[in-house]
Amino acid sequence: EIRLNGNKTVYAGWTKHNPNTGANPFTDVSTSDWFYEDVMFVYENGLMAGTSAATFEPYSNTTRTQIAVIFYRMAGSPAVEGKNHFTDVEYGPGTEGVYDAVTWAQQNGIMGDFDGKKFGPDDPVTREQLTSIFYRYAQVRGHDTTQVGMAAGSDLLDLKGTVTRAETAEMLHQFVEKQGLKPVAASTEWVKPTS
């Protein structure tokens, strides 16, 4: 509330507000779930969306397309030149964002194909594949990739097992925080602050 006495000029200041902050729109994610904080982090920061307006489907497998879109968003959804060579990912009305994400992932060496022609957009991602994708993304973005990690414990990771959306959210949350990444104010690109 502002009360004015006499002639005064009042200026309004506006700040960008993320409409997702603080709200949990997902009926299948509750505060008692082990992945609640991770899902809210990736949702509020625009890294992952729901599978519908009201569902996140935390126990569903994460698909290759979803991973491509997530990492493309984390890179700030840059403009994409050229085309990809996949026969199962085509450009068309309503698929522009997915097409750009897959093309970007291929052009940057983050995700490839199975047989030289197919991307496998609806195929589930395994832990082994996601580990490789995180590693290649970190290399492309200039993050430190010299640490060996958990080579001795790889049998415990069930590398051939698929990754759920909740597990993906958890890994993204940890990656962003451990790398000290912050979104750039003018875009959605995630970078490590200098200084």
C-alpha positions as CSV (number, residue, x, y, z in Angstrom):
1,E,0.0,0.0,0.0
2,I,1.3,3.4,-0.9
3,R,0.0,6.7,0.4
4,L,0.9,9.8,-1.5
5,N,1.0,13.3,-0.1
6,G,1.5,16.0,-2.8
7,N,3.1,15.5,-6.2
8,K,5.3,12.4,-6.3
9,T,6.4,10.0,-9.0
10,V,6.1,6.3,-8.3
11,Y,8.0,3.7,-10.3
12,A,7.0,0.1,-10.4
13,G,9.8,-2.5,-10.5
14,W,9.2,-5.9,-12.0
15,T,11.0,-9.1,-11.4
16,K,10.7,-12.3,-13.3
17,H,8.8,-14.9,-11.4
18,N,8.8,-18.6,-12.1
19,P,5.1,-19.6,-11.9
20,N,6.1,-23.2,-11.0
21,T,8.0,-22.2,-7.8
22,G,6.4,-23.7,-4.6
23,A,3.5,-25.4,-6.4
24,N,3.3,-29.2,-6.7
25,P,0.8,-29.8,-9.6
26,F,1.5,-33.6,-9.6
27,T,-1.0,-35.9,-8.0
28,D,1.5,-38.8,-8.2
29,V,4.2,-37.0,-6.2
30,S,3.8,-36.3,-2.5
31,T,6.0,-34.8,0.2
32,S,6.5,-38.2,1.7
33,D,8.1,-39.6,-1.5
34,W,12.0,-40.0,-1.4
35,F,12.2,-38.2,-4.7
36,Y,9.9,-35.2,-3.8
37,E,12.7,-32.6,-3.5
38,D,14.4,-33.9,-6.6
39,V,11.2,-33.7,-8.7
40,M,10.3,-30.3,-7.4
41,F,13.9,-29.1,-8.2
42,V,13.8,-30.2,-11.8
43,Y,10.2,-29.0,-12.3
44,E,10.8,-25.6,-10.8
45,N,14.0,-25.1,-12.7
46,G,12.4,-26.1,-16.1
47,L,14.6,-29.2,-16.6
48,M,11.8,-31.7,-16.5
49,A,8.0,-31.3,-17.0
50,G,5.2,-33.6,-16.2
51,T,3.9,-36.2,-18.6
52,S,0.6,-34.3,-18.2
53,A,-0.6,-31.2,-16.4
54,A,-1.2,-33.3,-13.3
55,T,1.2,-36.3,-13.5
56,F,4.9,-36.7,-13.3
57,E,4.9,-40.6,-13.6
58,P,7.9,-41.0,-11.3
59,Y,8.1,-44.8,-11.8
60,S,7.9,-44.7,-15.6
61,N,11.0,-45.3,-17.5
62,T,12.8,-42.3,-18.9
63,T,12.9,-42.4,-22.7
64,R,15.8,-41.3,-25.0
65,T,13.7,-38.4,-26.3
66,Q,13.0,-37.2,-22.7
67,I,16.8,-37.3,-22.0
68,A,17.6,-35.4,-25.2
69,V,15.1,-32.7,-24.3
70,I,16.4,-32.5,-20.6
71,F,20.0,-32.0,-21.7
72,Y,19.0,-29.6,-24.5
73,R,17.1,-27.5,-21.9
74,M,20.1,-27.6,-19.5
75,A,22.2,-26.1,-22.4
76,G,19.8,-23.3,-22.8
77,S,17.9,-24.7,-25.8
78,P,20.3,-23.2,-28.3
79,A,19.5,-22.6,-32.0
80,V,20.1,-25.7,-34.1
81,E,21.4,-25.6,-37.6
82,G,21.0,-28.5,-40.0
83,K,19.2,-31.8,-39.7
84,N,19.8,-35.1,-37.9
85,H,20.1,-38.3,-39.9
86,F,17.7,-40.4,-37.9
87,T,14.8,-42.1,-39.8
88,D,12.7,-42.3,-36.6
89,V,12.9,-38.7,-35.6
90,E,11.3,-36.4,-38.1
91,Y,10.6,-32.7,-38.2
92,G,6.9,-31.7,-38.4
93,P,4.2,-29.6,-36.8
94,G,4.4,-29.9,-33.0
95,T,7.7,-31.8,-33.0
96,E,10.0,-28.9,-33.5
97,G,11.3,-28.9,-29.9
98,V,11.9,-32.6,-29.8
99,Y,13.6,-32.5,-33.2
100,D,15.9,-29.7,-32.2
101,A,16.8,-31.5,-28.9
102,V,17.6,-34.8,-30.6
103,T,19.5,-33.0,-33.4
104,W,21.5,-30.9,-30.9
105,A,22.3,-34.1,-28.8
106,Q,23.6,-35.8,-32.0
107,Q,25.5,-32.9,-33.3
108,N,27.3,-32.4,-30.0
109,G,28.2,-36.1,-29.6
110,I,26.0,-36.4,-26.5
111,M,23.7,-39.1,-27.9
112,G,24.1,-41.2,-31.0
113,D,22.2,-43.9,-32.8
114,F,21.9,-47.6,-32.6
115,D,22.5,-48.7,-36.2
116,G,23.5,-45.6,-38.1
117,K,19.9,-44.7,-38.9
118,K,17.7,-44.9,-35.8
119,F,17.7,-42.9,-32.6
120,G,15.1,-45.0,-30.7
121,P,13.1,-42.1,-29.3
122,D,10.7,-44.1,-27.2
123,D,13.3,-46.6,-26.0
124,P,14.0,-46.6,-22.2
125,V,17.4,-45.3,-21.1
126,T,19.6,-47.6,-19.1
127,R,21.8,-46.4,-16.2
128,E,24.9,-47.2,-18.3
129,Q,23.6,-45.0,-21.2
130,L,22.6,-42.2,-18.8
131,T,26.0,-42.3,-17.2
132,S,27.7,-41.9,-20.6
133,I,25.3,-39.1,-21.6
134,F,26.1,-37.2,-18.4
135,Y,29.8,-37.7,-19.0
136,R,29.7,-36.5,-22.6
137,Y,27.5,-33.6,-21.7
138,A,29.9,-32.6,-18.9
139,Q,32.8,-32.8,-21.4
140,V,31.0,-30.7,-24.1
141,R,30.1,-28.1,-21.5
142,G,33.7,-27.9,-20.1
143,H,33.0,-29.5,-16.7
144,D,35.7,-31.4,-14.8
145,T,35.5,-35.0,-15.9
146,T,38.8,-36.3,-14.5
147,Q,37.3,-38.0,-11.5
148,V,37.1,-41.8,-11.9
149,G,33.8,-42.0,-10.0
150,M,32.4,-45.4,-8.9
151,A,34.3,-47.8,-11.2
152,A,34.7,-50.4,-8.5
153,G,31.0,-50.3,-7.6
154,S,29.6,-50.6,-11.1
155,D,28.0,-54.0,-10.3
156,L,25.9,-52.3,-7.6
157,L,24.5,-49.8,-10.1
158,D,22.7,-52.3,-12.2
159,L,24.0,-50.6,-15.3
160,K,21.8,-52.5,-17.7
161,G,18.6,-51.6,-15.7
162,T,16.4,-48.8,-16.9
163,V,16.2,-45.4,-15.3
164,T,12.9,-44.1,-13.9
165,R,11.8,-40.5,-14.2
166,A,12.3,-40.1,-10.4
167,E,15.8,-41.4,-10.6
168,T,16.5,-39.1,-13.5
169,A,15.3,-36.2,-11.5
170,E,17.5,-37.2,-8.6
171,M,20.6,-37.5,-10.8
172,L,19.9,-34.1,-12.5
173,H,19.4,-32.4,-9.1
174,Q,22.7,-33.8,-7.8
175,F,24.6,-33.0,-11.0
176,V,23.4,-29.4,-11.0
177,E,24.3,-28.9,-7.4
178,K,27.6,-30.7,-7.4
179,Q,28.8,-28.8,-10.5
180,G,27.6,-25.5,-8.9
181,L,25.5,-24.7,-11.9
182,K,23.2,-21.7,-12.0
183,P,20.7,-20.6,-14.7
184,V,21.8,-17.6,-16.7
185,A,19.5,-14.7,-16.0
186,A,18.7,-14.0,-19.7
187,S,18.1,-17.7,-20.7
188,T,17.6,-21.1,-19.3
189,E,21.2,-22.1,-19.8
190,W,22.9,-23.6,-16.8
191,V,26.5,-22.5,-16.3
192,K,29.1,-22.5,-13.5
193,P,29.5,-18.9,-12.3
194,T,32.9,-17.4,-12.7
195,S,34.6,-15.8,-9.6
